[in-house]
Amino acid sequence: MPQDPTATTDVAVIGGGVIGLAIAWRAAQRGQSVCVFERSELGAGASHVAAGMLAPVTEADAGELALLQLGLRSAAAWPQFAVQLADAAGADPGFRRSGALVVARDRDEAEALDRELAVRLDLGLAVQRLLPSAARRLEPALAPTVRLALDVPGDHSADPRSLVLALAEAARRAGVTLRTGARVARLEHRAGRVTGVALAGGEVVRAHRVVAAAGAWSGAIDGLPRIPLRPVKGQILRLRDPAGPGLTRRILRFEGGYLVPRGDGRYVLGATMEERGFDTTVTAGGLYALLRDAGEIVPGVHEMVIEEMSAGLRPATPDNAPVLGPSEELAGLHWAAGHHRNGILLAPVTAELVVAGLQGDAGLQPVPPTFAAARFGKVPA
């Protein structure tokens, strides 16, 4: 079936978080007309509460090699991506080279960290074992009780809130239409091809192609083929050191959480992992556990001011990998969902792969079958 000659846009992107905005910006750069539909405000979902770690090495799992390779590829693209975005938006996207330390508090954690070290060395990843004294030379604020650490110099971070602002401005300057408060209720299609989207108020927008990038809410859109996507709740704290920046410079990872410095005296402390459906309540128990564990690593955390407490929903699949690329069920539908803990990290490579598919040159930048929706087979509606 030929494309609808009445279409008002080349590409309709469902979801105005980091993933959807990155795709919209890159697609517009390639000459396509793009409209983004965001059910709330831009970046108000998982992007708003994300810590922004670009951490393929510390997140590495020997059982998820394809995801590791995708993460390493995207991490390598991040510096140029950040420069290009800053130039396009006239705004800082919040990319920060910091490196990371993974820290053990006791003997059991130290033994587990040695096992994690062996896995990463077997995978050829850049990581170094540090004795406590060496770790404290790098980060003097670490508690004297720290037993062991791993230095991961290639894991960095970005501030997702700055990133959303920069992506939105770059997209606007590239000609993207950004519609907030526009909830897509239904995917429109006919004879096996998408024809556009229908909004909750009844408006129908015709489009040649549609990108599903609505995070954990992608499964709530009628007409979309079903994928096994679920929300994973994460509670998180934003802290400020009254003494200013400098308490820690690197990302600190520990059993049960992480502390991400922004470089200006602000820190992000997270995050819980909870199977609670679409619940986003903040609980005393969740925040207490984060503060307790972080304080055992960096006692100075307890002197910080709490600026914000929030919870978000990571969009997760059964194998923890995203769903990317063209749908095999509906022509013109492209997936960009299920990024779980790695949405900020994978934004550059996701945009690259999805836009290549939108342009019809997916053969030049193929989406590995590992990330295709077809890997799950038919999912009951």
C-alpha positions in Angstrom: 0.0 0.0 0.0 1.5 3.4 -0.9 2.0 6.1 1.7 -0.9 8.3 2.5 -0.8 11.4 0.3 -2.9 13.2 2.9 -0.3 12.8 5.7 0.6 16.0 7.5 4.0 14.9 8.8 6.6 12.4 7.7 7.2 11.1 11.3 5.1 11.1 14.4 7.1 10.4 17.5 5.0 9.1 20.5 6.9 10.3 23.6 8.8 13.4 24.4 11.5 12.0 26.7 15.2 11.9 25.9 14.8 9.0 23.5 11.9 10.5 21.5 13.5 13.9 21.4 16.8 12.6 20.2 15.1 10.7 17.4 13.1 13.7 16.4 16.1 16.0 16.3 18.2 13.6 14.3 15.3 12.8 11.9 14.7 16.5 11.3 18.4 16.9 10.6 18.0 14.4 7.8 15.3 16.4 6.2 12.1 14.8 7.6 9.1 16.6 9.0 8.6 15.5 12.5 5.9 16.0 15.2 6.4 14.8 18.8 3.4 14.0 20.9 4.0 14.0 24.7 1.2 13.1 27.1 2.5 15.5 29.8 5.5 17.9 29.6 8.7 17.2 27.7 10.9 14.9 29.7 8.4 14.5 32.5 8.6 10.7 32.7 11.6 8.6 33.3 13.9 11.2 31.9 13.0 13.7 34.7 14.0 11.4 37.5 17.0 9.6 35.8 20.5 10.0 37.3 22.0 10.1 33.8 24.9 7.6 34.2 26.7 6.6 31.0 28.0 3.4 32.5 28.2 0.4 30.1 31.2 -1.0 32.0 29.8 -0.9 35.5 26.5 -2.1 34.2 28.1 -4.9 32.2 26.7 -8.4 32.4 28.3 -11.4 30.8 24.9 -12.7 29.9 24.0 -9.6 28.0 26.8 -9.2 25.6 24.7 -7.6 22.8 23.5 -4.9 25.2 27.0 -4.3 26.4 28.3 -3.8 22.9 25.4 -1.4 22.2 26.2 0.5 25.3 29.9 0.8 24.5 29.0 2.0 21.0 26.7 4.6 22.4 29.2 5.7 25.1 31.8 6.2 22.5 29.4 8.4 20.5 28.4 10.5 23.5 31.2 13.1 23.4 30.6 14.1 19.8 26.8 13.8 20.3 27.1 16.3 23.2 29.2 18.7 21.2 26.8 18.6 18.2 23.8 19.0 20.5 25.3 22.0 22.3 26.1 23.7 19.0 22.6 22.9 17.7 20.7 24.1 20.8 23.0 26.8 22.1 22.7 25.1 25.5 24.8 22.8 27.6 23.4 19.2 27.5 25.0 18.3 30.8 27.7 15.8 29.6 30.4 15.4 32.3 33.5 13.3 32.1 34.0 11.9 35.6 34.8 8.2 35.7 33.4 5.9 38.3 34.4 3.9 41.4 32.6 0.8 42.4 33.0 0.4 46.2 32.7 -2.6 48.6 31.8 -2.0 52.3 32.6 -5.4 53.8 34.3 -8.7 53.1 31.3 -10.3 51.2 31.0 -7.2 49.0 34.7 -7.3 48.3 34.6 -10.9 47.2 31.7 -10.1 45.0 33.6 -7.1 43.5 36.5 -9.4 42.7 34.2 -11.6 40.8 32.8 -8.6 38.9 36.4 -7.6 38.1 37.2 -11.0 36.6 34.1 -10.8 34.4 35.0 -7.4 33.1 38.7 -8.3 32.5 37.5 -11.4 30.6 35.4 -9.1 28.4 38.4 -6.8 27.8 36.9 -3.8 29.6 38.9 -1.0 31.1 38.8 -1.5 34.9 41.4 -1.5 37.7 41.3 -3.0 41.2 42.1 -0.5 43.9 43.0 -1.2 47.5 41.2 1.0 50.1 44.1 3.4 50.4 44.3 4.0 46.7 40.6 4.5 46.4 40.7 7.1 49.2 43.5 8.9 47.5 41.2 9.3 44.5 38.2 10.2 46.6 39.2 11.3 50.1 35.6 11.5 51.3 35.3 7.7 51.2 34.7 6.1 54.6 37.8 4.5 56.2 35.9 1.2 56.4 35.8 0.8 52.6 37.3 -2.6 51.8 37.9 -2.5 48.0 37.1 -0.5 44.9 37.2 -0.8 41.2 38.2 2.2 39.1 36.2 2.5 35.9 37.7 5.6 34.1 35.4 5.4 31.0 32.0 5.6 32.7 30.7 9.2 32.8 27.4 11.0 33.2 25.0 13.5 31.8 22.3 15.6 33.5 19.0 14.4 31.9 17.2 17.6 32.8 19.7 19.7 31.0 19.7 17.1 28.2 15.9 17.4 27.7 16.1 21.2 27.5 18.9 21.0 24.9 17.2 18.3 22.8 13.9 20.2 22.8 15.6 23.4 21.7 17.7 21.7 19.0 14.6 19.9 17.8 12.6 23.2 17.6 15.4 24.9 15.7 15.5 21.9 13.3 11.8 22.4 12.6 10.2 19.7 14.8 6.7 20.4 16.1 6.6 19.6 19.8 3.1 19.0 21.2 2.7 18.7 25.0 -0.4 17.6 26.8 -1.1 15.5 23.7 -1.8 11.9 24.8 -1.8 9.4 21.9 -4.7 7.0 22.5 -4.5 4.9 19.4 -2.2 4.0 16.5 -4.0 4.4 13.3 -3.4 1.8 10.6 -5.0 0.3 7.5 -4.1 -2.7 5.4 -1.0 -3.5 7.5 0.5 0.0 7.4 0.4 2.8 9.9 -1.5 5.9 8.8 -1.0 8.1 11.9 -2.1 8.6 15.5 -5.3 9.5 17.2 -5.2 11.7 20.3 -7.2 11.3 23.4 -9.4 14.3 22.4 -10.3 12.7 19.1 -7.9 14.5 16.8 -6.3 12.3 14.2 -2.9 13.2 12.8 -1.8 11.5 9.6 1.8 10.4 9.3 3.9 8.3 7.0 5.8 6.7 9.9 5.3 6.4 13.6 7.9 5.9 16.3 6.8 4.4 19.6 9.0 6.0 22.2 6.5 6.4 25.1 8.6 4.5 27.7 6.6 2.4 30.2 3.3 3.8 28.8 3.9 2.4 25.3 1.8 -0.6 26.2 -1.3 1.5 26.9 -1.7 2.7 23.4 -4.4 1.0 21.4 -3.4 -0.4 18.0 0.2 -0.9 18.9 1.4 -4.5 18.6 2.0 -5.9 22.1 5.5 -6.3 23.6 6.3 -7.5 27.1 7.0 -4.1 28.6 6.6 -3.4 32.3 7.4 -0.4 34.6 10.1 -0.8 37.2 9.9 1.8 40.0 12.9 3.7 41.1 13.0 6.1 44.1 15.7 8.8 44.0 17.0 11.7 45.9 18.5 15.0 44.8 20.9 16.4 47.3 23.0 19.6 47.7 26.2 20.1 49.6 26.1 23.4 51.5 29.9 23.5 51.3 29.8 23.5 47.5 31.3 21.1 45.0 34.2 18.8 45.6 33.1 16.2 48.1 33.3 13.6 45.4 34.2 13.9 41.7 33.5 10.5 40.4 30.3 8.5 40.2 30.2 6.1 43.2 28.5 2.8 42.8 27.8 0.5 45.7 25.6 -2.4 46.6 22.1 -1.0 46.5 22.7 2.4 44.9 24.9 5.1 43.4 25.9 8.7 44.0 26.3 10.9 40.9 27.9 14.3 41.3 26.8 17.1 39.0 30.0 19.1 39.6 28.3 22.1 41.2 27.6 20.8 44.7 24.5 18.9 43.7 24.3 15.1 43.8 21.8 12.4 42.7 21.4 9.5 45.0 19.5 6.5 43.8 17.8 4.3 43.2 15.5 1.5 44.3 14.4 -1.3 42.0 10.7 -2.1 42.7 8.1 -4.2 40.9 5.1 -2.0 41.8 3.3 -1.4 38.5 2.6 2.2 37.8 3.0 3.3 41.5 5.2 6.4 41.8 4.8 7.1 45.5 7.9 8.0 47.5 8.3 5.9 50.7 10.2 6.5 53.9 11.7 3.0 53.8 13.0 3.4 50.2 14.7 6.7 50.9 16.0 5.6 54.3 17.8 2.6 52.7 19.4 4.8 50.1 20.7 7.3 52.7 21.9 4.6 55.1 23.8 2.8 52.4 25.3 6.0 50.8 26.3 7.3 54.3 28.3 4.1 54.9 30.3 4.9 51.8 30.5 8.7 52.0 29.6 9.9 55.6 29.4 13.5 54.3 26.2 12.6 52.5 24.4 13.0 55.8 25.3 16.7 55.9 23.7 17.4 52.6 20.4 19.2 52.0 17.6 17.2 50.4 16.3 19.2 47.5 14.0 16.7 45.9 12.5 13.2 46.5 10.9 11.5 43.6 10.1 8.2 41.9 10.0 7.2 38.3 9.2 4.2 36.1 11.9 2.5 34.0 10.5 0.7 30.9 11.8 -2.9 31.2 11.6 -5.9 29.0 12.2 -9.6 30.1 15.8 -9.6 28.8 16.6 -6.0 30.0 17.3 -4.9 26.4 15.5 -2.3 24.4 13.1 -2.9 21.5 14.4 -1.0 18.5 13.8 -0.7 14.8 11.0 -1.4 12.3 8.0 -3.5 13.3 7.5 -6.7 11.4 3.7 -6.5 12.0 3.0 -3.0 10.8 4.8 -1.3 8.0 5.8 2.2 9.0 5.9 1.5 12.7 9.3 1.9 14.4 10.1 0.9 18.0 12.3 2.8 20.5 11.2 1.5 23.8 12.2 -0.7 26.8 15.6 1.0 27.6 15.2 0.2 31.3 18.3 1.5 33.2 20.1 2.7 30.1 17.9 5.3 28.4 20.3 8.2 28.7 23.3 6.1 27.8 21.6 4.7 24.7 20.1 7.9 23.4 22.8 8.6 20.7 22.9 5.0 19.2 19.1 4.6 19.5 18.6 7.8 17.5 21.2 6.7 14.9 19.6 3.3 14.4 16.0 4.4 14.4 16.5 7.3 12.1 18.4 5.0 9.7 15.3 2.8 9.6 13.1 5.8 9.1 15.2 6.9 6.1 15.0 3.4 4.6 18.8 2.9 4.8 18.6 0.4 7.7 20.9 -1.9 5.7 23.7 0.6 6.4 23.1 0.8 10.1 21.2 -2.5 10.9 19.4 -3.0 14.2 20.8 -6.3 15.6 18.1 -9.0 15.8 18.7 -9.1 19.5 16.8 -5.8 19.8 13.9 -6.5 17.4 10.4 -6.8 18.7 10.1 -10.1 16.9 12.4 -11.8 19.5 9.4 -12.0 21.8 7.1 -13.6 19.3 3.4 -12.9 19.5 2.4 -11.3 22.8 -1.3 -11.6 23.8 -3.2 -8.3 23.9 
